[in-house]
Amino acid sequence: MALVQLGETIIGLRGTIGGLTFSANKNGPYCKKLVVPVAKNSILQSEKRSWFSRIRLDWAKCTEEQIAAWEALASDPPEVDTNPFGEQIFLSGSAWHCRVNMRRLQAGDGIERDCPANVPVEPPDTFTLTVYPSSDEVHDSVFGYTEGDFEGCYAALRLAVSSSVVRNVQSTGWMTVWCGVVEGETETVIDEELVQAFGEVYEGQKVFGELRRQSTSGIRSTALLATALV
């Protein structure tokens, strides 16, 4: 499916039509043949599929009152979502139920059928990212933050990587590699989480990061961005 933006003519196109993928980068719009890579599922991907099935079953058990509360949250959301053109979009109540509970499961909590309070979350103050090759047994890969930044809430870290050591552009989708209580006062080790998400990272690859604060109810702040060269 492709998203088409219309003016007097077509002024924007994102997505795939007839085996062609349309997108844009800093040089402007481009089109390329759709290529579906053959890759093994990561441990994290398999786990998230299992969570998704559990959450969908829970939604089917919601009462009319619970569904109405989720729909009300969706109509006035605590987070802003946009499409590839930067235009705000609104998710459905069931999508918010799935989003919040996926985050709760990632943080080690259980599925919550009741809708959380509509309270926005402030972003963290600082974010640094240091990544070493998976083969490095001496140094630890970590994400850093300001002491006290995540008191009373969780840290939600999403990462993506470049496809190879010769390309510094993001080529994978975003993966939430950490969602939980931080382990150190100013940094948390993510060696195992990197392997679970991407298999291995190699020297010369570029890693892209987004760090958010997440309330215990599953609402997240806007992201701080950082990159790291492995």
ABEGO torsion letter per residue (X at the ends): XBBBBBBABBABBBEBBGGBBBBBBAAEBBBBBBBBBBBBBBAAAAAAAAAAAAAAAAAAABBAAAAAAAAAAAABBABBBBBAAGBBBBBBAAAAAAAAAAAAAAAGBBBBABBBBBBBBBBBABBBBBBBBAABAABBBBBBBBBGAABGBBBBBBBBBBABAABABBABBBBBABBEBBABAABBBAAAAAAAAAGBBBBGBBBBBBBBBBBAAGBBBBBBBBBBBX
